[in-house]
Amino acid sequence: MRYYLTIVALIALLASPTIACETETNTTIYSTDIVLSEVYPAPPTGEEEFIELHNTGNDTIDLTGWILGDSSGKQYAIESSIGETSISPGAYTIVTHTSSRIYLNNSGDSVTLSQPNGTLVDDTTYEEASSASSWALIENEWQWTDRITPREKNISQNNSISDDTTNASTTLPDTETPYQTSDQIFINELLPDPEGLDTTDEWIELVNEGSGSLNLAGWQLTDTNTYYTFENTTLVANEILTVEIGDSKINLNNTGDTVYLIDPYGSIVHGTTYESAESGWAWARSNSDWQWTFEPTPGQVNIFTATENETAQADPNTDQQADTDLLSIDLFRALDDNTTATVEGVVTVLPSVFGSQYFYIQDDTAGIQVYSYKKDFPELKTGDRLTVSGIKSTSRGETRIKTESAQDIQVVASDEKLVSRDVFEITEDLEGMLIHLEGALTTVNSTGGMINDSTALQFKEGAQIDSTILTEGTGLSVQGIVSESNGEYRVLPRGNGDLIQTVNEENWISPAQASGGSTVSTGLQTTKEPPQYGLMILVILGLFAITLGQFIKQHRTNSNLKKDSGGTQLFTPAASRGGDGTSAPGECTQPPTQQLPRQTAGSAPRPESR
């Protein structure tokens, strides 16, 4: 009886709602007024891919659950991560790559829009995309345009003319939005922590490095929290404009911040990120390099001066002299500031990659930054072995060897092999070293990212890193130089070649998981795994088969042990037999090949017919 109960229980479990349940019929009626409006597949560095949607109807539509897809089969269900999910009548909204994780192929792709129930509403297909051009629906016809208009009505590029002499695109008088754009407008200087009041004395400076005038109407400055939109403001060639906090309301954080300059069409034209600011110091631009200066120059050309412990020359009467022999870099780092010495090391990154005034070398013991206020360096190559004579100094917590001129740097060998040190965490002794580490890329943007939510990456402008090729949540193998700023350590990759995605998002596991240890928290968003119904069903069916087999076997055994009505015994104990072929006592022989007919237990033998 217990076997029957087991079988019944298994069948009931198979029919349980946790394994299979009836799907309720979805009777929701979704709008057909949402259409694809613009696709931006190949943005330049610093901008982001997006897909634009347009509400052509008369009602506000909630886009939660609507599905975007591409030709690879990748799909994204719209959620609150895009911001406001409701779209008003006639309005436009965009879904960026950061939200959707949909990669739009530059060589051509298809984009689909479906209702939450999977019904296809709209689709479009484009061929090879050019940089900074969007695939846009204009007058009910899809076409390429260089007028990028996120969240706005699309504009044909035929409605504008380009003036090469001004590096600006000038719209015709009869267009709806007479805005200008240019790639020659830059953030030039900013003062996050003035000696006066932060609420009144902070400012951000812009410069027009183009050869013609440009109207800033519609342009925006932002720290991603506050947006300041310019009105009718003309910036002539080489003019410097200071925007004070009283006008912009942008409060620059003293602990570090990012500022962007955005043109009227939503494209990021320029941006900069700084770390902890000191009172009275300005974060200023010198060509493509950014550095701190204690002489702020609002509305004027930037001036870079050395601090007291970084002057180009120190008083020879106060300088300490170390041994004239070569020192290892780790011993040099232990010297007092303003001590002169000579070190030898191999070039790991060239001047201008991280900044125009410094580069890095390392030996077997440590690494260090080589600094020249005058930017006076000999011709160098990565892998050159150098002797460097200079003064030991410290800037914002990082150790430097400060040189006077190119003669302080001598190339003694070339084409040395660079060896990066494998590490699991960043420590002080690694400062200045070329290191290698692996982990989960937990965050990424145009200026940097985080590995395992603990190790900071910073992308310097001269490294020309394309952050759009990186995907949050993937495993990442990183090489770079360890740098310090006021006690905070970060890794500076030297270029795209220092960043290699090792696994896809679905297959990434932490090193602790791979070694059988506890899971390392990476800061990634996690979702509850759905029940493994297929595996559960296979296990249950296996148990059912085993139980059924045991039941049948036992049933047959019990039947064979029963005697027939004539008392014939099918299994004969060996002890009751003798002669040849008898078995040892206690053993059982196989039943005879020919057996008597079975009879129902308790019934009388049927008489023979006569």
Secondary structure, DSSP 8 states (H G I E B T S, - for coil): -HHHHHHHHHHHHHTSTTT------------S-EEEEEEE----TT---EEEEEE-SSS-EE-TT-EEEETT--EEE--GGGS--EE-TT-EEEEEHHHH-----TT-EEEEEE-TTS-EEEEEEE-S--TT-EEEEETTEEEEES---TTS----GGGEEEETTTTEEEE-TTSS----EES-EEEEEEESS-SS-HHHH-EEEEEE-SSS-EE-TT-EEE-SS-EEE--S-EE-TT-EEEEEHHHH-----TTEEEEEEE-TTS-EEEEEEEES--TT-EEEEETTEEEEESS--TTS-------GGG-SS--TTT-EE--SS-B-HHHHHTS-TTEEEEEEEEEEE-TTTS-TTEEEEE-SS-EEEEE-TT-------TT-EEEEEEEEEEETTEEEEE-SSGGGEEEEE-------EE-SS--GGGTT-EEEEEEEEEEEETTEEEETTTEEEE--GGGT--GGG--TTSEEEEEEEEEEETTEEEEE--SGGGEEEEE-TTT---HHHHTTS---------------HHHHHHHHHHHHHHHHHHHHHHHHHHHHHS--TT---SS-BGGG--STT---TT-B----SS------TT--------
